[in-house]
Amino acid sequence: MSITYLEAIREAQYEALRDNPAVFLYGQDIGAFGGAFKATKNLSKEFPGRVFDAPISEDAMVGMAVGAAVEGARPIIEMQFADFSSVGFNQIVNQAATLYWRTNTTCPITIRLPSGGTAGSGPFHSQSMEAIYAHYPGLVIVTPATVEDAYWMLLDSVAINDPVVYCEHKFLYYHLKADTIGSRELPIGKARIARPGRHATIVTYSAMVHEALRAAEELQLDGYSIEVVDLRSVKPMDTDTILASVARTGRLLALGEAFPWGGVTAEIVSRVASEAFHLLDAPPMRLNSKDTPIPYHPNLWKAHRPTVATIAAALRRLLRY
């Protein structure tokens, strides 16, 4: 019997509630309704009084979580969509992120952001916010790309004493399955080699890991061996694993679904160019979604974000150097 990415997130919340009485869930319609994507389905029945419906105010949701954390709780906040977290931006970056540095008081909150695009979701329900929050010291930003990481990284996020922005990709909810959850293998902050290779490196995260793997399979038909690095978390970022991969291949493609300006891919290229320029056999490249609001129409959405075809084309340009 397989388990989906979404079910792994639900199971991790169940485990966190079961094992730690300080944990509670808070979000819009997450109680009896089970949340917009059913990530909390039946949890209010299993744990009465610990799964709370929130008002339609992300600012209030995060502010309450910060206050609860100060008093010893470990809240998990569900944003219906990552895009809506901007309404709680002040509480996240000015309160949660700075609390320890201002007061020596930890702020163990976990904010779940259903991130990334799906066909027909449009500009208000498709954004990838990880780079915005990664800009601010004090926040941990995780981006699980596998069923195993969806489960273990959520439990790890709840356990640590820093505020965590947990970016779960909506497209993976039902599209990604595993036979079992498996055992915990890597801590937050450690990347994994999703596919070894020797001709070029793709560094990516979240749903783009799977697009990168499919593009690497396509390039294999041309005789090229492409290494794929799954960052797993964008802050902290595992620079050592990135540099070691580039040392093996000599070429870098930084890949992300988010908008191109600034962002995670720019950070990857900057680190490689400044710390490992001598390892490069070609200029580093990056590939993101287009620098426009995300379109509603499914065909336009597909053309807006990186695809296997555009990733493969970028790799072929990179390999020509």
N, C-alpha and C positions, 0 to 999 in steps of 0.2 A: 504494500500500500504506500503510495507516494504522499509527500507533503508539499504544499505550495509555499511560495515566498510569504504570502499573506498569512497562511496558517502558522508559519514559523514565528511571525511577529506576534500573533495572538497567543501562541503557546508560551513565548518568552514572557509576555505580560502575566499570563497565568502563573508561571513559575515565580516571577518576582513578587506577585501578590501573596502567593502561598508561603514563600520562604521568609518574607520580611514584612512584619506588621506596619512598618513605617511607610511602605509603598501605597500610594493610591493613584487612581486615574481620574483625569479631569478633561473634559472636552465637550463640544457641542453634539448633542444627540448620541452620546456613547453609551448611555445606560440601556434602557429597554430596546432601543432601536439598534444598538450595536455599532454606531458610527457610520459615516458616509460609505465606507468600504467594508464594513462588518469586521473590522480589526479587533473590536471588543465584544463580539457576539457572545452572549450568555455569561460574560464575566460579571455582570451586575447580579445575576442569580447565584453565581458561585461565591461571590464576595459582597454580600449586601452591606451597604454603608461605606463602601470603599471605591465605588465607580460613580462619579458625579457628573451630571449634565451641567454644562456651563452656559452662561448667557452668551449672546452673539457679541462678544467683546474680547478679542484676542489680547488687548491691553490688560483687561481685568484678569484674564486667565493666567497670563504669565506673572502679573503682579501678585496674585494670590499664591502662585507656586513659589515665588521667591520668599514670601512671608512664611509659608509653610515650611520651606527648607530651613529657614533661620530657626524655626522652632523644633527641628529634628526630623521632619518628614522627608520622604524621597518621592516627590510627585512625578508622574509621567503625564505630560500634556499632549493631547492630540489636536493638531491643527487640521481642519477639514481638508485644506489644500495648502501647500507650502506658500503659495502666493499671498494667502491671507496673513501670514506671519508678519508681514510688513506693518500691520496695524498694531502689533505688539512689539515693534522694533525697539522703542525706547526702553521698555522693560528688559528686553533680552540683552542689549548691548550696553546700556547705561546702568542697569541695576544688577542683573545676574552676572554679567561678565566681570564687573568690577568689584563685586561684593567682598570677595576674599582680600583683594588688594587694599580696599578701603578700611575693612573692619576686622580682618583676620578670622572671619566667619565663613565657613564653607557654604556652597550653594549647590547641593546635589539634586539638580532638576534635569529631567530629560524631556526634550521637546521633539516630538515626532512630526516630521514634515513629509507628507505625501508629495513627492517631487516629480518633476519631469513631465514630458508630454505623452498624450495618447491621442489618437485620431478623433477630431471633433471637439476637443476640450477648449481650444481657443486661448486667448492671451491671459485670461484671469485664472486659469486652472491648469497651467502647463509649465510653469517656470521652475528653473533650477536655481535655488537661492544660496547654495553652499559657499560660493566665493564671497558673497556679501558678508556672511557671518564669519567666515575665516579671516576676514580683514581685522577683526577685533580681538585683541589679547584677552585671554581668560576663558574663551569658549573652545570646546572640542567639537570637531565636525566630522561625523562618520558617514560613510556612503557605501553600505553593503551591496554587493553585486551577486551574492549567492544565497541560497536557502540557509546554509550553515552560518554565514555571517549575519544574515538577518536575525537569526535566533541568538547566537552567542554575543554579537556586538550590542544588541539591545540589553541583554543581561549585564554585560560589562559596563554599558553606559549608565545603567541604574546604580551599579555598585561603586563607581568612582565618585569622588567628592566635588568634581568640577561640573559646571553646567554643560550639557551635551546637546548639540543639535543633531538629531538622528534623521538623515535624509534617506527615506525609503522610496524606491521608484515605483510609481503606480503601474507602469507597463509590465513590471515583473510580477505583480500581485498574483495573477493567475497563469501567466505565460511561463513562469519558471517553476519547475518541480524537481524534487530530489527523492530518492528512495528512502533515505533517512536523514536526520539532521546531522549526524556525525559528531565527532568530538571536537572540543575547542583546540585549535591549532596555533593561532597567532593572536597576540594582544593588539589592542587598538594602537595605531601608530606604526605598525609593521605591515609593509606591502607584501604581496605574494607574486610569484612568477606563475601566471595562469597558463602560459605556453612558452617553453624554451625555444630559442632561436639564435641565429648567428648573423643575419644580414641586415636587420633593422629592428628597432625597439619601438613598440607602441606603449606609451604610458597613459592609462585612462582609469576610469572608475565607474561605479554604478552600472546602469544598463548598457553603456557604451562598451563595457568589457565584452559582452556577447557579440556586439557588432564587430568589434576588433578581432575576436576569435574567428568569426566567419570570414572576414576579409583575409586573415592570415591563411585560412584553408584555401581560399581562392588563389593567393599568391604562391602557395605551395605547388599548384599545378604548373606555375611558370619556373619552378625550381628554386624558389626563394624560401628561406626559413625565417619567419618573423617571430620575434619574442614579444609577448604581451605581459605587461606589468599591471596588476590590479592594485591601485593605491590603498583601497579599503577605507582609509580615512584621509581627508585632505588637510586636516590640521589636528594632530601633528602629521607632517608629510615625511615619508621615509626616503630622504634624499640618498642615503647610502645604497639602497637597493636600486634606485634609478640610475645612479652613477655606475654601479657595477654592471648593470645591463648595458648601458651605453658603451662601457669599456669593452664589452664582448662584441657588440655589433657595429659601433662607429656611426650609427645613424639614429635619429630620434624623430618620432611623430607623437606630439602631445595631442590627445583626443578628448573632447568633452562635448556634452549636449548643451551646455549653458551658452549664453551670449559670449561673443569673442572678446569684447573690450575688457582689458584687465583679466581677472579670472584665474582659474586654476591652471589652465594650459599655459597662460603667460608666465605664471610662477614657475612651472616646470621648466619651460624653456630658459627662463632667467637663471635658474639654479644651475642647469647644465652648461649654459654658455659662460657663466662666471666661474664655475668650479671645475669644469671638465672640458673646456674648449679644445684642449690638446688631444682629447679622445675622439673628437668628431672627424669623420671623413666627408661630411656634407653639412650644409647649413641646417640647423634644426627647423622643423616644421610644426605647425599646429593646425588643427581642424576643429571648428566649432559649428554650432548652428548659425544661421544668418543673423546679422545685426538689425533685426526688425522685430516688432511684436509677433508673437506666435500666431499663425493663422488658424482659423476654424476648419476650413475645408480639408478633408483627409488627404487629398492629393497635394495640396499646398503644404500641409504639415510634413508630409514625407519629403518634400523638396526643401524644407526649411532646415531640417536636422541632418547630421551626418548619417549616411547609409553605408551598407557594405560596398556598394559601387563607388561612392565618393571616397571612402577610406582606401579602397584598393587603388583607385586612381592616384591619390596622394602618395601612397607607398611607391607606386611605379615611378612617379616623378622624383621622389627621394632617392630611389635606387639607381636612377640614371646618372647621378653625380659620381 
